[in-house]
Amino acid sequence: MFIQTESTPNPLTLKFIPGIAVMPQGAQAQTAFYTSAEAAKDSPLAQALFGIDGVSAVFLAADFLSVTRTDSMDWITLKPMLLHTIMDHFVAGRPVIIGKQDAEENTEEDSEIVAQIKELIETRVRPAVAMDGGDIVYRGFHDGIVQLELHGACSGCPSSSATLKSGIENMLKHYVPEVVSVEAV
């Protein structure tokens, strides 16, 4: 197994591409973001990565994962341990996620505006952000403000606020005049 790595705009986050599916089949947009081993109870892979000193967050996506390190560790020390742990996990055939995650979609029918916002995020924003090792998830729309949650490399990235305001906010305002601003939650 050969695992590629890519740097991300966040210097504390590295993207790992194992060349096989990371998240379970059946949920194209399904991702998972963990900031502690305790929160990662449903992911043996994330728990194993948190077992390495210096890991502060793990993001799992369809075909890649990204790991965020603490300031006290450097990639030269951490990267070989991460590669070893990821490779061992997949070669052993262990599951990435145990059980099903809760559905992210709300149960009530979306308004036309919310549906349009979600469609734009899903088709235009998420694919671009995934290329940088992260994800952006819709969390709400109230009084003209779109609330988005940043995961993976996006969480804590120095350029995330510029991406939100200059990129995503401007695009949403262009296509959905009811959007006044975008904020991270």
URKABEL-V529839 format. One record per residue. N is the residue number from 0. RES is the residue in one small letter. PHI is phi in whole degrees, 0 to 359 (none if undefined). PSI is psi in whole degrees, -180 to 180 (999 if undefined). OMEGA is omega in degrees with one decimal (* if undefined). Layout:
BEGIN
n:N res:RES phi:PHI psi:PSI omega:OMEGA
n:N res:RES phi:PHI psi:PSI omega:OMEGA
END
This chain:
BEGIN
n:0 res:m phi:none psi:134 omega:178.5
n:1 res:f phi:243 psi:124 omega:-179.1
n:2 res:i phi:250 psi:119 omega:176.7
n:3 res:q phi:276 psi:152 omega:173.9
n:4 res:t phi:235 psi:149 omega:176.4
n:5 res:e phi:223 psi:142 omega:174.1
n:6 res:s phi:285 psi:161 omega:179.5
n:7 res:t phi:236 psi:169 omega:175.9
n:8 res:p phi:298 psi:-21 omega:176.6
n:9 res:n phi:270 psi:113 omega:-176.8
n:10 res:p phi:296 psi:-16 omega:179.2
n:11 res:l phi:268 psi:-1 omega:-176.9
n:12 res:t phi:238 psi:136 omega:178.4
n:13 res:l phi:237 psi:139 omega:-178.7
n:14 res:k phi:262 psi:133 omega:179.3
n:15 res:f phi:244 psi:127 omega:-178.2
n:16 res:i phi:240 psi:102 omega:-175.8
n:17 res:p phi:280 psi:-8 omega:179.6
n:18 res:g phi:82 psi:6 omega:175.2
n:19 res:i phi:224 psi:168 omega:179.4
n:20 res:a phi:298 psi:137 omega:177.5
n:21 res:v phi:263 psi:-54 omega:-180.0
n:22 res:m phi:273 psi:154 omega:-178.8
n:23 res:p phi:300 psi:152 omega:177.4
n:24 res:q phi:295 psi:159 omega:171.9
n:25 res:g phi:100 psi:-14 omega:178.8
n:26 res:a phi:228 psi:86 omega:-173.5
n:27 res:q phi:308 psi:-44 omega:-176.6
n:28 res:a phi:267 psi:8 omega:-175.6
n:29 res:q phi:288 psi:129 omega:175.4
n:30 res:t phi:223 psi:168 omega:176.1
n:31 res:a phi:218 psi:139 omega:-179.8
n:32 res:f phi:228 psi:126 omega:-176.8
n:33 res:y phi:234 psi:141 omega:176.9
n:34 res:t phi:243 psi:7 omega:175.7
n:35 res:s phi:198 psi:159 omega:177.3
n:36 res:a phi:296 psi:-35 omega:179.5
n:37 res:e phi:296 psi:-40 omega:179.3
n:38 res:a phi:289 psi:-21 omega:-176.4
n:39 res:a phi:267 psi:28 omega:-177.6
n:40 res:k phi:304 psi:-31 omega:-177.1
n:41 res:d phi:271 psi:5 omega:-178.9
n:42 res:s phi:229 psi:103 omega:176.5
n:43 res:p phi:300 psi:-34 omega:179.0
n:44 res:l phi:294 psi:-49 omega:179.6
n:45 res:a phi:298 psi:-40 omega:178.2
n:46 res:q phi:299 psi:-42 omega:178.6
n:47 res:a phi:297 psi:-40 omega:179.3
n:48 res:l phi:292 psi:-38 omega:176.5
n:49 res:f phi:292 psi:-18 omega:175.3
n:50 res:g phi:290 psi:-11 omega:178.6
n:51 res:i phi:266 psi:125 omega:179.8
n:52 res:d phi:300 psi:129 omega:177.8
n:53 res:g phi:108 psi:-6 omega:178.2
n:54 res:v phi:271 psi:126 omega:-179.7
n:55 res:s phi:248 psi:-18 omega:178.1
n:56 res:a phi:201 psi:150 omega:177.3
n:57 res:v phi:227 psi:131 omega:177.6
n:58 res:f phi:239 psi:127 omega:-179.7
n:59 res:l phi:247 psi:131 omega:178.8
n:60 res:a phi:231 psi:-175 omega:-175.5
n:61 res:a phi:303 psi:-48 omega:-174.6
n:62 res:d phi:230 psi:15 omega:176.6
n:63 res:f phi:206 psi:170 omega:170.4
n:64 res:l phi:221 psi:154 omega:175.2
n:65 res:s phi:232 psi:147 omega:-178.1
n:66 res:v phi:236 psi:133 omega:176.8
n:67 res:t phi:254 psi:134 omega:-178.5
n:68 res:r phi:257 psi:164 omega:173.8
n:69 res:t phi:279 psi:164 omega:177.7
n:70 res:d phi:296 psi:-26 omega:-174.3
n:71 res:s phi:283 psi:-13 omega:179.2
n:72 res:m phi:250 psi:157 omega:174.4
n:73 res:d phi:242 psi:161 omega:-176.5
n:74 res:w phi:293 psi:-29 omega:-179.8
n:75 res:i phi:299 psi:-39 omega:178.6
n:76 res:t phi:279 psi:-43 omega:-171.2
n:77 res:l phi:281 psi:-39 omega:-173.2
n:78 res:k phi:303 psi:-47 omega:179.3
n:79 res:p phi:299 psi:-38 omega:178.6
n:80 res:m phi:293 psi:-40 omega:178.5
n:81 res:l phi:294 psi:-46 omega:178.9
n:82 res:l phi:301 psi:-43 omega:178.9
n:83 res:h phi:299 psi:-46 omega:-178.8
n:84 res:t phi:295 psi:-44 omega:179.7
n:85 res:i phi:296 psi:-46 omega:-179.4
n:86 res:m phi:297 psi:-46 omega:178.6
n:87 res:d phi:302 psi:-42 omega:-178.6
n:88 res:h phi:299 psi:-50 omega:-176.9
n:89 res:f phi:287 psi:-38 omega:179.0
n:90 res:v phi:296 psi:-36 omega:178.7
n:91 res:a phi:285 psi:-10 omega:178.7
n:92 res:g phi:74 psi:23 omega:179.1
n:93 res:r phi:287 psi:152 omega:178.3
n:94 res:p phi:286 psi:150 omega:176.8
n:95 res:v phi:277 psi:-41 omega:179.4
n:96 res:i phi:233 psi:138 omega:175.7
n:97 res:i phi:255 psi:127 omega:-178.5
n:98 res:g phi:77 psi:-179 omega:-179.4
n:99 res:k phi:261 psi:141 omega:175.0
n:100 res:q phi:281 psi:156 omega:176.4
n:101 res:d phi:297 psi:144 omega:177.6
n:102 res:a phi:293 psi:141 omega:-177.1
n:103 res:e phi:273 psi:-24 omega:-177.6
n:104 res:e phi:285 psi:146 omega:177.8
n:105 res:n phi:278 psi:160 omega:-172.9
n:106 res:t phi:276 psi:-27 omega:-179.4
n:107 res:e phi:281 psi:152 omega:-177.3
n:108 res:e phi:293 psi:135 omega:-179.5
n:109 res:d phi:284 psi:147 omega:172.7
n:110 res:s phi:291 psi:167 omega:179.9
n:111 res:e phi:299 psi:-39 omega:-179.7
n:112 res:i phi:295 psi:-48 omega:-179.9
n:113 res:v phi:298 psi:-41 omega:178.4
n:114 res:a phi:299 psi:-41 omega:179.0
n:115 res:q phi:293 psi:-42 omega:177.8
n:116 res:i phi:298 psi:-48 omega:-180.0
n:117 res:k phi:299 psi:-40 omega:179.4
n:118 res:e phi:297 psi:-44 omega:178.6
n:119 res:l phi:296 psi:-43 omega:178.8
n:120 res:i phi:297 psi:-45 omega:-177.1
n:121 res:e phi:294 psi:-42 omega:-173.4
n:122 res:t phi:268 psi:-28 omega:-175.2
n:123 res:r phi:249 psi:-38 omega:-173.8
n:124 res:v phi:271 psi:-53 omega:-174.2
n:125 res:r phi:302 psi:-43 omega:179.1
n:126 res:p phi:298 psi:-39 omega:179.4
n:127 res:a phi:292 psi:-42 omega:-179.4
n:128 res:v phi:292 psi:-36 omega:178.8
n:129 res:a phi:298 psi:-32 omega:178.3
n:130 res:m phi:298 psi:-27 omega:178.9
n:131 res:d phi:265 psi:9 omega:175.7
n:132 res:g phi:88 psi:21 omega:-178.1
n:133 res:g phi:224 psi:-168 omega:179.6
n:134 res:d phi:203 psi:152 omega:174.6
n:135 res:i phi:232 psi:127 omega:-175.7
n:136 res:v phi:242 psi:132 omega:177.1
n:137 res:y phi:294 psi:133 omega:179.1
n:138 res:r phi:236 psi:-14 omega:177.7
n:139 res:g phi:166 psi:165 omega:176.4
n:140 res:f phi:217 psi:113 omega:-177.9
n:141 res:h phi:219 psi:130 omega:176.2
n:142 res:d phi:53 psi:39 omega:177.9
n:143 res:g phi:84 psi:-1 omega:-177.7
n:144 res:i phi:255 psi:123 omega:176.7
n:145 res:v phi:269 psi:127 omega:178.8
n:146 res:q phi:256 psi:127 omega:-178.4
n:147 res:l phi:233 psi:146 omega:177.9
n:148 res:e phi:251 psi:131 omega:-178.3
n:149 res:l phi:264 psi:133 omega:180.0
n:150 res:h phi:232 psi:162 omega:175.3
n:151 res:g phi:64 psi:-137 omega:-177.3
n:152 res:a phi:298 psi:-25 omega:-179.8
n:153 res:c phi:291 psi:-31 omega:-178.1
n:154 res:s phi:288 psi:114 omega:179.9
n:155 res:g phi:85 psi:5 omega:179.9
n:156 res:c phi:289 psi:135 omega:-179.9
n:157 res:p phi:301 psi:-29 omega:-177.4
n:158 res:s phi:263 psi:6 omega:-176.2
n:159 res:s phi:295 psi:-38 omega:-179.7
n:160 res:s phi:291 psi:-35 omega:176.3
n:161 res:a phi:293 psi:-40 omega:177.3
n:162 res:t phi:297 psi:-44 omega:179.2
n:163 res:l phi:298 psi:-50 omega:-174.0
n:164 res:k phi:281 psi:-51 omega:-175.1
n:165 res:s phi:282 psi:-34 omega:-177.0
n:166 res:g phi:264 psi:-69 omega:-172.4
n:167 res:i phi:293 psi:-47 omega:-178.5
n:168 res:e phi:299 psi:-46 omega:-179.8
n:169 res:n phi:297 psi:-41 omega:179.1
n:170 res:m phi:295 psi:-47 omega:179.9
n:171 res:l phi:296 psi:-41 omega:178.1
n:172 res:k phi:299 psi:-37 omega:-179.4
n:173 res:h phi:296 psi:-47 omega:-176.0
n:174 res:y phi:272 psi:-26 omega:-177.5
n:175 res:v phi:231 psi:94 omega:-175.8
n:176 res:p phi:301 psi:-21 omega:179.9
n:177 res:e phi:289 psi:-15 omega:179.5
n:178 res:v phi:283 psi:126 omega:179.1
n:179 res:v phi:260 psi:-42 omega:179.2
n:180 res:s phi:202 psi:171 omega:178.6
n:181 res:v phi:233 psi:136 omega:177.3
n:182 res:e phi:222 psi:150 omega:177.4
n:183 res:a phi:275 psi:139 omega:176.8
n:184 res:v phi:242 psi:999 omega:*
END
